Amino acid sequence: MSRPQAPRGFNNSLSRRHLLLCSALLAAACNRTETFGNEQDPLSLRLVYWGYEPQLLAWNLDRFSTQYPGLRVTPEAFSSDYFQTVSLLLNEGQPLDTVYVRETDLAAWAEAGWLEPLDEFNGIDRYRDSMISQAAEGIQYKGETYGLPYYTECAHWVYDESILQSAGITLPPATWDEVVQQAREIKRRGLVEYPIRLTYRTHTSTNIDWWSMVYSRGGTFFDEVLNPIFHLAGSAAEQTLTWLLDGIYSTEIIHADVLGSSYEAALRNPTAFTIQPGYNFLFNVQEGANVPGTRRVALFPGNDPTQSGSVMWTRLYAIPRGSRNKDAAWELLQYLGGLDRENRYFTPLFWFVNRSLGSAYESLYSEPQVKSLAEERGLGDLSAYLQQRQLARPHEGREVPWFQEWEHFSQLEIQRVLLRQVSPREALQLMADKFYELRIEWSAVTSRLAATARGAATARS
């Protein structure tokens, strides 16, 4: 196979300050002198991923092999039904060496014993301490660390500066009431028929608009022992659904196609306000295909001007228990989710430069190259972007193994609300009931597994 072409416009040099930080981390945390296999007979590692940007991944894995001549990585993509398909492979004990994991799936796979805890691997503590706190949370389950970050991202509030100026508005809205006022003025002047575009279509992982809007109002989904509280009267969740219904059907400031619209549609069409994952807002800007123009990032509005919030998620690389090459897989994990063999955060920078994926390592945002690209892509001096990341929160409830099943159920209930098939209060109560129902079901499963394990231990003794 021919060597993949290098990504266009990628400058992989890092500042002296950053190199010193990386070198200190590496010297204190890791011994990277171990060798595996040889160039004539390399050790093969199997990497399973969800099919995102295969050419870029191939280029980067080819570079990995230049640093580790005795290792070769075979990527295997599963683009549809990733969770179910890979769950079957893990359950069968297939000899996989590295897998992509959504942090919202981590509890299910870790609870099943399919992933290798990494706390005993050399350097993991130093990596975790170098991440923003939300990312460090996202790679852990029950106090154990199960991976290194692929990327860490949050939802952002995006506005069109030109549209606001044409409406005589000087600043983006600081509260949800101001969102309504500004959108109604924009609509009244005939600038945009539907000033707000959102997406509540079914997502593979979570409904980002939903979580970010509830968090921006200061909302909380669960109490400290994971009992649902989002269904209580007057909750931020109920406020959000009521606000959406009013905007779609009463004031008509929200485009009605919230169940079919996409993030890309909001960027293709005239839109005063929208919610975007950070990488999606910057999507293909470096290729010149979607220049942000006058769109800007601002802090999420809240119930009052001092409030803001958003949802943050972390995708990670993990080592399956079935791997027969765990030490070599740890080297691959570090290359992908930490430092390469030259003491650089090469891959995190690589993904930001090429596809704007956010990094778990905040130090990367001090890099001149990152600052320059951020300005080109509509983020200005990065202040609003970075401040929103600091205010963002991971998904509550992701630490239960049934999170994804409950989240899928919840997405459908929210869609029924937006279609006016059920009231906000009714839907939220059904979502709470479902969470309790799944807790009982999983408790029974866990009890049976524990009993089986005790029986096996007794038989061995």
C-alpha positions as CSV (number, residue, x, y, z in Angstrom):
1,M,0.0,0.0,0.0
2,S,1.4,3.5,-0.9
3,R,2.1,5.9,1.9
4,P,-1.0,8.2,2.5
5,Q,-0.6,11.8,1.5
6,A,0.3,14.2,4.3
7,P,-2.6,16.4,5.4
8,R,-2.5,19.8,3.7
9,G,-1.2,22.8,5.6
10,F,-0.2,20.9,8.7
11,N,2.7,22.4,10.6
12,N,3.7,19.9,13.2
13,S,6.2,22.1,15.0
14,L,5.5,23.1,18.6
15,S,6.7,26.0,20.6
16,R,9.8,25.7,22.8
17,R,7.6,26.3,25.9
18,H,5.3,23.5,24.9
19,L,8.1,21.1,24.1
20,L,9.6,21.8,27.5
21,L,6.3,21.0,29.2
22,C,5.9,17.8,27.2
23,S,9.5,16.7,27.9
24,A,9.0,17.2,31.6
25,L,5.8,15.2,31.5
26,L,7.4,12.4,29.6
27,A,10.6,12.3,31.7
28,A,8.5,12.1,34.9
29,A,5.9,9.7,33.6
30,C,7.1,7.3,30.9
31,N,9.8,5.1,29.7
32,R,9.5,5.0,26.0
33,T,12.6,3.0,25.1
34,E,10.9,-0.4,24.9
35,T,10.9,-2.0,21.4
36,F,8.4,-4.4,19.9
37,G,8.9,-6.8,17.0
38,N,11.1,-5.6,14.2
39,E,10.7,-3.9,10.8
40,Q,11.0,-7.2,8.9
41,D,8.5,-9.0,11.2
42,P,6.4,-6.3,12.9
43,L,3.9,-7.0,15.6
44,S,0.4,-6.3,14.4
45,L,-2.1,-4.3,16.4
46,R,-5.8,-4.2,15.7
47,L,-7.5,-0.8,16.1
48,V,-11.3,-0.6,15.9
49,Y,-13.0,2.8,15.2
50,W,-16.2,4.2,13.9
51,G,-15.0,5.1,10.4
52,Y,-14.3,8.8,10.9
53,E,-11.8,10.3,8.4
54,P,-10.1,7.0,7.4
55,Q,-7.5,8.7,5.2
56,L,-6.3,11.1,7.9
57,L,-6.2,8.2,10.4
58,A,-4.2,6.1,7.9
59,W,-1.7,8.9,7.5
60,N,-1.2,9.2,11.2
61,L,-0.9,5.5,11.8
62,D,1.7,5.4,9.1
63,R,3.6,8.0,11.0
64,F,3.3,6.0,14.1
65,S,5.0,3.1,12.4
66,T,7.9,5.3,11.5
67,Q,8.4,5.9,15.3
68,Y,7.8,2.2,16.1
69,P,9.3,0.2,13.1
70,G,8.4,-3.0,14.9
71,L,4.7,-2.2,15.1
72,R,2.0,-2.1,12.5
73,V,-1.6,-1.0,13.1
74,T,-4.5,-2.4,11.2
75,P,-7.6,-0.1,11.5
76,E,-11.0,-1.7,11.2
77,A,-14.0,0.6,10.7
78,F,-17.6,-0.1,11.9
79,S,-19.6,2.9,10.7
80,S,-23.1,1.7,11.6
81,D,-24.3,0.4,14.9
82,Y,-20.9,0.9,16.4
83,F,-21.8,0.2,20.0
84,Q,-23.7,-3.0,19.3
85,T,-21.2,-4.3,16.8
86,V,-18.1,-3.7,18.9
87,S,-20.0,-4.9,22.0
88,L,-20.3,-8.3,20.3
89,L,-16.6,-8.4,19.4
90,L,-15.6,-7.5,23.0
91,N,-18.0,-10.0,24.5
92,E,-16.5,-12.7,22.3
93,G,-13.0,-11.8,23.6
94,Q,-11.7,-10.9,20.1
95,P,-8.0,-10.0,20.2
96,L,-8.6,-6.3,19.7
97,D,-5.8,-4.0,20.9
98,T,-7.4,-0.5,20.8
99,V,-11.0,0.7,20.5
100,Y,-12.6,4.0,20.2
101,V,-15.1,4.6,23.0
102,R,-17.8,7.2,23.7
103,E,-17.6,8.2,27.3
104,T,-21.4,7.6,27.4
105,D,-20.7,4.0,26.6
106,L,-17.8,3.6,29.0
107,A,-19.8,2.5,32.0
108,A,-21.5,-0.4,30.1
109,W,-18.2,-1.7,28.6
110,A,-16.2,-1.3,31.8
111,E,-19.0,-2.9,33.9
112,A,-19.0,-5.9,31.6
113,G,-15.2,-6.3,32.1
114,W,-14.4,-5.8,28.5
115,L,-11.9,-3.0,29.0
116,E,-8.5,-2.9,30.6
117,P,-8.1,-0.5,33.6
118,L,-5.0,1.7,32.9
119,D,-4.1,2.9,36.4
120,E,-1.1,0.6,36.7
121,F,0.3,1.7,33.3
122,N,3.3,3.9,33.5
123,G,2.5,7.6,33.2
124,I,-1.3,7.5,33.3
125,D,-1.5,9.8,36.4
126,R,0.6,12.5,34.7
127,Y,-1.6,12.4,31.6
128,R,-4.8,12.7,33.6
129,D,-3.4,15.6,35.7
130,S,-2.6,17.4,32.4
131,M,-6.2,17.3,31.2
132,I,-9.1,19.6,31.9
133,S,-11.2,18.2,34.7
134,Q,-14.2,17.3,32.5
135,A,-11.9,15.2,30.2
136,A,-10.3,13.5,33.2
137,E,-13.8,12.6,34.4
138,G,-14.8,11.3,31.0
139,I,-12.1,8.7,30.9
140,Q,-12.9,7.2,34.3
141,Y,-15.4,4.8,35.7
142,K,-15.8,4.0,39.4
143,G,-12.5,5.7,40.1
144,E,-10.5,3.7,37.5
145,T,-9.0,5.1,34.3
146,Y,-9.9,3.3,31.1
147,G,-8.4,5.4,28.3
148,L,-6.7,8.5,26.9
149,P,-8.7,11.2,25.1
150,Y,-9.3,11.2,21.4
151,Y,-10.9,14.6,21.6
152,T,-12.9,16.7,24.1
153,E,-15.6,19.0,22.8
154,C,-18.5,21.1,24.0
155,A,-21.6,22.8,22.4
156,H,-21.3,26.5,21.6
157,W,-23.8,29.3,21.1
158,V,-23.3,30.7,17.6
159,Y,-24.7,34.0,16.4
160,D,-24.5,35.9,13.1
161,E,-22.9,39.3,13.8
162,S,-24.0,40.8,10.5
163,I,-27.7,39.9,11.0
164,L,-27.7,41.3,14.6
165,Q,-26.1,44.6,13.4
166,S,-28.7,44.9,10.6
167,A,-31.4,44.7,13.3
168,G,-29.7,47.4,15.4
169,I,-28.4,44.9,18.0
170,T,-24.9,45.5,19.3
171,L,-24.4,42.5,21.6
172,P,-25.5,38.8,21.5
173,P,-28.2,37.8,24.0
174,A,-27.1,37.1,27.6
175,T,-30.4,35.6,28.7
176,W,-33.1,33.3,27.0
177,D,-35.6,36.2,27.3
178,E,-33.1,38.3,25.3
179,V,-32.9,35.6,22.7
180,V,-36.6,35.8,22.2
181,Q,-36.5,39.7,22.0
182,Q,-33.7,39.8,19.5
183,A,-35.1,37.0,17.4
184,R,-38.5,38.7,17.2
185,E,-36.9,42.0,16.2
186,I,-34.9,40.2,13.5
187,K,-38.0,38.5,12.2
188,R,-40.1,41.7,12.4
189,R,-37.5,43.5,10.2
190,G,-37.7,40.6,7.6
191,L,-34.0,39.8,7.9
192,V,-34.6,36.1,8.6
193,E,-37.9,34.3,8.6
194,Y,-36.8,31.8,11.3
195,P,-33.9,33.4,13.2
196,I,-33.2,30.3,15.3
197,R,-32.3,26.9,13.9
198,L,-31.9,23.9,16.3
199,T,-31.6,20.2,15.8
200,Y,-33.5,17.6,17.9
201,R,-33.1,14.8,15.5
202,T,-32.1,11.3,16.8
203,H,-28.3,11.2,17.5
204,T,-26.1,8.2,17.9
205,S,-24.8,9.5,21.2
206,T,-26.7,12.3,22.9
207,N,-28.9,15.2,22.0
208,I,-26.4,18.0,22.3
209,D,-28.9,20.9,21.9
210,W,-31.0,19.5,24.7
211,W,-28.3,18.9,27.2
212,S,-26.6,22.3,26.6
213,M,-29.9,24.3,26.8
214,V,-30.8,22.7,30.1
215,Y,-27.3,23.2,31.5
216,S,-27.2,26.8,30.4
217,R,-30.3,27.4,32.6
218,G,-28.4,26.0,35.5
219,G,-30.3,22.8,35.3
220,T,-29.5,19.5,36.9
221,F,-30.8,16.1,35.9
222,F,-30.0,14.0,39.0
223,D,-29.4,14.4,42.7
224,E,-26.1,13.2,44.3
225,V,-27.3,9.6,44.4
226,L,-28.5,9.6,40.8
227,N,-32.2,9.9,41.5
228,P,-33.9,11.9,38.7
229,I,-35.0,15.4,39.5
230,F,-35.4,16.9,36.0
231,H,-39.1,15.9,36.0
232,L,-40.0,18.1,39.0
233,A,-42.2,21.1,38.4
234,G,-40.4,24.2,37.2
235,S,-37.2,22.4,36.4
236,A,-34.8,23.7,33.8
237,A,-35.7,20.8,31.6
238,E,-39.4,21.8,31.7
239,Q,-38.5,25.4,31.1
240,T,-36.5,24.4,28.1
241,L,-39.3,22.3,26.5
242,T,-41.8,25.1,27.2
243,W,-39.5,27.7,25.6
244,L,-39.0,25.5,22.5
245,L,-42.7,24.9,22.0
246,D,-43.4,28.6,22.3
247,G,-40.7,29.5,19.8
248,I,-41.8,26.9,17.2
249,Y,-45.6,27.3,17.4
250,S,-46.4,30.7,19.0
251,T,-43.8,33.3,18.1
252,E,-42.4,31.2,15.2
253,I,-38.9,32.3,15.7
254,I,-37.5,28.8,15.7
255,H,-37.4,26.8,12.4
256,A,-40.1,24.1,12.7
257,D,-37.9,21.4,11.2
258,V,-36.1,20.7,14.5
259,L,-36.5,16.9,14.1
260,G,-35.0,16.8,10.6
261,S,-32.6,19.7,10.5
262,S,-28.9,19.2,11.0
263,Y,-26.0,21.3,12.3
264,E,-24.8,21.7,8.7
265,A,-28.2,23.1,7.7
266,A,-27.9,25.8,10.3
267,L,-24.6,26.8,8.7
268,R,-25.8,26.6,5.1
269,N,-28.9,28.8,5.7
270,P,-29.3,32.4,7.0
271,T,-29.5,31.9,10.8
272,A,-29.2,34.4,13.5
273,F,-28.7,31.9,16.4
274,T,-27.8,28.2,16.5
275,I,-26.1,25.7,18.7
276,Q,-23.0,23.9,17.3
277,P,-20.4,21.4,18.5
278,G,-17.1,23.2,18.4
279,Y,-15.7,21.1,15.6
280,N,-18.9,21.4,13.5
281,F,-18.8,25.2,13.6
282,L,-15.3,25.1,12.3
283,F,-16.1,22.3,9.8
284,N,-14.0,22.4,6.7
285,V,-13.1,26.1,7.2
286,Q,-9.5,25.2,6.5
287,E,-10.6,23.9,3.1
288,G,-12.4,27.1,2.3
289,A,-15.7,25.2,1.9
290,N,-17.5,26.7,4.8
291,V,-16.0,30.0,5.8
292,P,-17.7,31.3,8.9
293,G,-18.1,34.8,7.5
294,T,-19.8,36.9,10.2
295,R,-20.7,34.0,12.5
296,R,-19.2,34.2,16.0
297,V,-19.1,32.2,19.2
298,A,-20.6,33.7,22.3
299,L,-21.3,32.3,25.8
300,F,-24.6,30.5,26.1
301,P,-27.5,32.6,27.4
302,G,-28.9,31.7,30.8
303,N,-31.9,32.5,33.0
304,D,-30.0,35.6,34.1
305,P,-27.0,37.6,32.6
306,T,-24.5,36.0,35.0
307,Q,-25.4,32.4,34.0
308,S,-24.1,30.2,31.3
309,G,-23.4,26.5,30.7
310,S,-23.0,23.8,28.1
311,V,-22.5,20.1,27.8
312,M,-19.0,18.6,27.2
313,W,-18.1,15.2,26.0
314,T,-14.9,13.2,25.6
315,R,-14.2,10.4,23.2
316,L,-11.4,8.1,24.2
317,Y,-9.0,5.3,23.1
318,A,-9.1,2.2,25.3
319,I,-7.4,-1.2,25.5
320,P,-9.7,-4.2,25.5
321,R,-9.2,-7.0,28.0
322,G,-8.8,-9.4,25.1
323,S,-5.7,-7.7,23.8
324,R,-2.6,-10.0,23.7
325,N,-0.3,-7.0,23.3
326,K,-1.2,-4.6,26.1
327,D,2.2,-3.0,26.5
328,A,2.4,-2.3,22.8
329,A,-1.2,-1.1,22.8
330,W,-0.3,1.3,25.6
331,E,2.4,2.8,23.3
332,L,-0.2,3.3,20.6
333,L,-2.7,4.8,23.1
334,Q,-0.1,7.3,24.2
335,Y,0.8,8.2,20.6
336,L,-2.9,8.8,19.8
337,G,-4.1,10.3,23.0
338,G,-1.0,11.8,24.6
339,L,2.6,12.2,23.7
340,D,4.3,10.6,20.7
341,R,7.9,9.3,20.9
342,E,9.3,12.7,20.2
343,N,7.6,14.1,23.3
344,R,4.9,16.0,21.4
345,Y,1.2,16.1,21.6
346,F,1.3,15.4,17.9
347,T,-2.1,13.6,17.4
348,P,-4.2,16.0,19.5
349,L,-2.7,18.9,17.5
350,F,-3.1,16.9,14.3
351,W,-6.9,16.6,14.8
352,F,-7.4,20.2,15.8
353,V,-5.5,21.5,12.8
354,N,-7.1,19.1,10.3
355,R,-10.7,18.7,11.6
356,S,-10.9,21.2,14.5
357,L,-11.5,18.5,17.1
358,G,-11.1,20.0,20.6
359,S,-8.3,18.9,22.8
360,A,-8.4,17.6,26.4
361,Y,-5.0,19.3,26.9
362,E,-5.6,23.0,27.4
363,S,-1.9,23.8,26.9
364,L,-2.4,23.2,23.2
365,Y,-4.5,26.4,22.9
366,S,-1.5,28.5,23.8
367,E,0.2,27.3,20.6
368,P,0.7,30.1,18.0
369,Q,-0.5,27.7,15.2
370,V,-3.7,26.9,17.1
371,K,-4.3,30.6,17.9
372,S,-3.8,31.6,14.2
373,L,-6.1,28.9,12.9
374,A,-8.8,29.7,15.5
375,E,-8.9,33.3,14.4
376,E,-9.2,32.2,10.7
377,R,-12.1,29.9,11.6
378,G,-14.2,32.5,13.4
379,L,-13.1,32.1,17.0
380,G,-11.4,35.4,17.4
381,D,-8.9,35.3,20.3
382,L,-10.4,32.1,21.6
383,S,-11.6,33.8,24.8
384,A,-15.3,32.9,24.4
385,Y,-14.5,29.4,23.1
386,L,-12.2,28.6,26.1
387,Q,-14.5,30.2,28.6
388,Q,-17.4,28.1,27.5
389,R,-15.3,25.0,27.8
390,Q,-14.6,25.9,31.4
391,L,-18.3,26.3,32.1
392,A,-19.3,23.1,30.4
393,R,-20.3,20.0,32.2
394,P,-20.1,16.3,31.3
395,H,-23.4,14.4,30.9
396,E,-24.9,13.5,34.2
397,G,-25.8,9.8,34.5
398,R,-23.2,8.6,32.1
399,E,-21.7,6.6,35.0
400,V,-24.6,4.1,34.8
401,P,-24.3,1.2,32.3
402,W,-27.8,1.8,31.0
403,F,-27.2,5.5,30.1
404,Q,-27.3,5.0,26.3
405,E,-30.6,3.1,26.4
406,W,-32.1,5.7,28.6
407,E,-30.8,8.6,26.5
408,H,-32.3,7.0,23.3
409,F,-35.7,6.7,25.0
410,S,-35.4,10.3,26.2
411,Q,-34.6,11.6,22.7
412,L,-37.9,10.0,21.4
413,E,-39.9,11.5,24.3
414,I,-38.5,15.0,23.6
415,Q,-39.4,14.6,19.9
416,R,-43.0,13.7,20.9
417,V,-43.1,16.9,22.9
418,L,-41.9,19.0,20.0
419,L,-44.6,17.3,17.8
420,R,-47.2,18.2,20.5
421,Q,-48.1,14.6,21.0
422,V,-47.4,14.8,24.8
423,S,-46.9,17.6,27.3
424,P,-43.5,18.5,28.7
425,R,-44.4,17.3,32.2
426,E,-45.7,14.0,30.9
427,A,-42.6,13.3,28.8
428,L,-40.2,14.2,31.6
429,Q,-42.1,11.9,34.0
430,L,-41.9,9.1,31.5
431,M,-38.1,9.7,31.2
432,A,-37.7,9.6,35.0
433,D,-39.8,6.4,35.2
434,K,-37.7,4.8,32.5
435,F,-34.5,5.6,34.4
436,Y,-35.8,3.8,37.5
437,E,-37.0,0.9,35.4
438,L,-33.6,0.4,33.8
439,R,-31.9,0.7,37.3
440,I,-34.1,-2.2,38.5
441,E,-33.4,-4.3,35.4
442,W,-29.6,-3.7,35.6
443,S,-29.6,-4.4,39.3
444,A,-31.1,-7.8,38.7
445,V,-28.5,-8.6,35.9
446,T,-25.6,-7.4,38.2
447,S,-26.8,-9.6,41.0
448,R,-27.0,-12.7,38.8
449,L,-23.5,-12.0,37.4
450,A,-22.1,-11.6,41.0
451,A,-23.7,-14.8,42.1
452,T,-22.2,-16.7,39.1
453,A,-18.8,-15.3,39.9
454,R,-19.0,-16.3,43.5
455,G,-20.1,-19.8,42.5
456,A,-17.2,-20.1,40.1
457,A,-14.8,-18.9,42.8
458,T,-16.2,-21.5,45.3
459,A,-15.8,-24.3,42.7
460,R,-12.2,-23.4,42.1
461,S,-11.4,-23.4,45.8
